Amino acid sequence: MKNVQIALLLWLVSFFSFTYSKHTPSDYIKEFNDSAIKLTLEKTTYSLIYFYSDSCKYCQLFNPVFENLCTLYNEDSEATGFQILKTNARVNKKLSKLFGIRHYPTLKLLHYPSKEILEYEGKRDLHSLIDYIGSKTTLTPNYENFKSEVKNIENPKELLENSKDKLVIFIMSHLIDWQDYHYPSHYIQRISNTYEDIDFYVYHGDDLNHAELLPQFGVSNFPSLVYIRNGEFKSFNTEPPAYQTNDKFNGDKIIKFIESIDSDGSLWRSIEAVSVAPVIGTEQFEDDEDSEEDIEHIEL
């Protein structure tokens, strides 16, 4: 009886560990080496293999994209016939020789039944890789597996809580460039994964909830950025741009703002509480309507 209880306890631990970690991107990453080449590759019809080196700076830049890519495709490889793998090309010499690896990072697509090997030569962003996989395998990504690191603001007080720095992106819902920010293919997801010591938030300027944040941080332009640290903030692009100024956002501008936050020479400003006038309801207008006698009638 005791053995049965122990076995049940171990099963429960493993079950809840799997449930808790199911949506952790690293759980979908499959790494293999020279000792399991055939055993690994024969499992699926297609294998997209990422050959990397620990010392390669371009690999380090690509790693967050690769992690997201695995999250979108690696949940049920046996059912889809497709898997995404990675291997350290400097350590695993047999694999490097077998696939003709000459530089890092390199991505190779293997069709196992025919042993055809294709080298991916496109851009190493998520959109391009998704398009490439779809064109070769007809598979589509499973976005339900992805857990965004970019949060919505539920309570403005959380922007002042704990010691972590925070970056708030102020957007409008109609901005085309930001309509898919919660998907892994958006550059803000890559940036948020890169800067793990910063909490990222998005605030929709056309959302009436927490409207006090706009005057509180002086936001009158979208998109814009506010960086918060210890009750103080710095901002970028919060004021309307000058005529003919290109204020279009991209990942480089956000990274530059983050990287220069302590060296740009600007002063940190205190976050002051701002009172917002209540929205006047239609019933107030109805109560204060002028009578017919008070309205001057003008003939046209």
N, C-alpha and C positions, 0 to 999 in steps of 0.2 A: 504493500500500500504506500509506503514511504517513497519507493522508487517511482511509483506512478505520479505522486504529488510533485516530486522533483522534476520529472519529465514534463509535466503540465506547466510548471513554473517556468522552465526554460523555454517552452514553446511560446508562452505568453510574452516573455521578455523579447524573444526574437520577433514576434508578431508586431508588438508595439514599437519596437525599434525600427522595423521596416515601414510601418505606417507613419511614424514621425518623420522619417528621413526620405519618404517617397518623393517629395518635391524639392529635395536638395539637389542642385545641378551636378555636384560632384559625384552623386550616386549613379549617374548615367554614363560616366566616363569609363571606357573600357581600354585598359592598357595591356599589351602583350609583348612577348620577347622571343628570342631565338629558340627557346625550348618548346614553344607551342605554336609553331607556324601553321602547319597543316591542320592541326586540331582546331585552331581558331578560325582559319579562313574558310574551311569547308562547311561551317555552320550556316552560311547565308549565300545567296546568289551574288550579291554585291557587297563589297567592303570599301569604304572610303577611309584611307589610312593617312594619318598625320605623322610625318617624320620630323622630329624636333631635336634640339640640343638645349641643355640647361643654360648654356652660356650665350645663346643666341638672343639678342635684344628684340629681333623681329618676331621670334617665337613668343616672347613675353608679351608683346603687343597683341599677338593673335590669340593667346590663350583664353581670354574672356569670350571671344567670338566662338572658339571651338567648344568651350564649355556649354554655351547656349545652344550650339548646333547639336551636341549630344543629347541635351535635354529634350529637344524637339523630335528626335528620331530614334533614340536608343531604348525606348521603353519595352518594346516587344519585337525584337529583331527576328526571332524565329518565325513569327507570323507574317512580317513584312518582307522577309528575305533580304534585308538590308541592315548593315551595322556600320557604325563609325568607330574607328580604332585609333589609338596613338601608340607610338613606340619611340624610345630614345635611340636615334639613329647612330649616335656616337658609340653607344654601348653595345647595341645589337648589330654586329657586323654582317651576319648572315642575311638579315632582312634588308640591310642597306645595299648589299651586293645584289640580292635577288631583285630588288626594285630599282636598281640603278640610281641611288641617291647621291647627288653631287653637292647639294646645298640645303640650307634650312631657312625657314620651314618649307617642306614640300608636301603636297597632297596628291595621293595617287588613288585612282578608282579601279578596283579589280572586279572583273566579271569572272567568277570562279569557274563556271562550267566551261568557258572557252579559254580561260587563263589570259584574257585580254587585259592589258594594263594601260590606263589613260592617265596622263599627268594633268592636273588642274592648273590652268594658267590664267584664270580670271582674277578679279579683285578678291581680297580676303575679307570682305564684309559679309554679313549674314544674308542680306538680300541676294547678293550674287551667288552665294553658295546654295541657297534654297532653290534659286532658279536652275542652277546647274544640276543639282540632284533630281529635280523634277523632270528636266529634259532627258536625263539618262535612265531614270528608274520609274518615272510617272508617279512617284510617291509625294505626298504632301505632308508638311510638318504638323505635329500635334501641339498646338499652342496651349492646350489645357495643362500641359506639364510645366509650363513656365511660371515661376513665381517672381513677380517684379520686385526689385529693390527700391523702386520709386514709390513713395507713399502719397496718399491723399491726406489733406489736413482735416482731421476729425475734430480736433480741439486746438485752438491757437496757443494754449498754454504749453503744449508739448514742444513748441519751438524754443521755449526757455528752459526746458527740463534737461537734466543730466549734463555731462561734461562734453558730449560729442558736438563737433561743429555741424552746422546744418546749411544746406543750400536749397533755397526755395525758388522754383521756376514759376514765374507768373505768365500764364498763357490765356488765350481765348479759345473756346471750343471750336470756333470756325476755322482756326488756323490749320491749313492743310498739313504743314510740316509737323504738327504736333498731334494729329488725330490718332496716330498709332504709337504714341510714346510708351504705352504699357506693354507693347510687344517687344520681344528680344531683338528684333531687327533695328530698333531705333537706337541712335547713337547715345542717348542719355542712359540707356540700360548698360551699354558697354562702359560708359564713364562711371556710373554708379558702382559697377562691379570692380572697377579699377581702384576707386577711392573708398576703401572699406571703412576708413576712420571718419567718414562724413555721411550723415543721414540726408537723403535726397527727398524733397517734397515737390508736389505740383499743386498750384492753386489756379483754379479757373476764374478769371476776372469777371465772367458773366454769371457767376454763381452768387446769389444774394447772401448765402451763409458766410459769416465771418468777413463781411464787407469792410470792417474796420481795418483789415490788414492793408488795404490799398493806401489810405492816407497815412497809416502808421509807418509804412516804409517809403512813402512818396512815390508810389507806382502810378504812372499815368500813360505808360506805353507797354505794348505787348509784342513779342515776349520780352521778359526782363529777368534779371537774377538778383537775389538778395542772399548774401552770405552772413550767417549768424554765428557769433561766438561769445559766450559769457555775457549775454544781455546786451551786446553791441552788434552793429551790422555795417557791412559795406554793400554797395549796390552797383549794378551794371545795366545800362540801357533802360533805366526806369523812367527817364524823361523823354518826351517826343523828340525824334531826331530832327536835325536841321534839314532844310530842303536839299534834295538830291543826295542825301546820305544813305548809304547802304546799311540798313540795320538788320539784315537777314541773319538769323542765328545759324550756327553749325557747331559741331563738336569741338573744333579747334578754338573757337571763341570762349566756350565754356571752360575748357581745359586751361587756356591762358589766364582767364579770370581767377580760377582756383589756384594755379601755380604762382601767380603774382600777388596773392592776397596779402602777404606780409612784406612785400617789397615795392608796391606800386606808389608809395608816398602819400596816399590818401588817408584821412583820419577815420577812425572807427566812430560811429555815431551811436548814442544811447537809444534803446528802444523805449519810446514813451507811449503811455496808454493814450488812446484816441477815442473820444466819444463820437458815436455815429448817430445822426438824427434819425428818428424812426420813420419808416416809410409810411406815407399818408395813404390810408385806405380810401376806396371810393365812397364809403359810407360817410366820411367826413365832408366830402364835397356835397353830398346829397343834403346833409344837415345844414350846410351854409349856403345853399342855393339862394340866389336873389329871387325876389318875387316878381311877378309880371309887371307890377306897378313901378318897380325900380329900373326896369330895362327900357332904354330909349329905343324906340322903333324908327328906323331910317328907311325912307323910300328910295329905291334905286331908280 
